[in-house]
Amino acid sequence: MLRELTFIVDAHGYRWAKNMKLLLQKTCITVSKSADKKLTEREQSNLQKRYRAILTRGEKE
């Protein structure tokens, strides 16, 4: 998914794709640093909200 987002950013310059890529990378880092290797309920909720917001902005873009 990251490769495809990178292509979209490089080829078209879409901001939503750049934001989605950053969100996925930050989430991966958060999970890898956690002791039980998963997101808390609050982190999951925040991830879902941010994910949906990026997609909504992407539709407009």
C-alpha positions, -999 to 999 in steps of 0.1 A, spaced: 0 0 0 28 24 8 44 18 -26 11 27 -43 6 58 -22 42 69 -30 34 65 -67 2 85 -63 21 113 -45 49 113 -70 28 110 -101 -1 133 -92 9 152 -61 -22 144 -42 -21 156 -6 -45 130 7 -21 102 -4 8 119 13 -13 122 45 -25 86 43 11 74 39 22 94 69 -7 80 89 1 44 81 38 49 89 31 66 122 6 39 131 32 12 123 57 29 146 32 32 174 23 -5 172 59 -16 170 68 4 202 38 -9 222 45 -38 246 16 -59 233 21 -49 196 -14 -35 192 -32 -2 194 -53 8 224 -90 14 219 -84 51 220 -56 49 194 -79 27 172 -106 53 175 -83 81 166 -68 62 137 -103 55 123 -113 92 126 -81 104 109 -84 77 82 -120 87 73 -110 124 74 -82 118 49 -105 98 26 -131 126 28 -106 152 19 -93 129 -9 -127 128 -25 -128 166 -27 -93 167 -40 
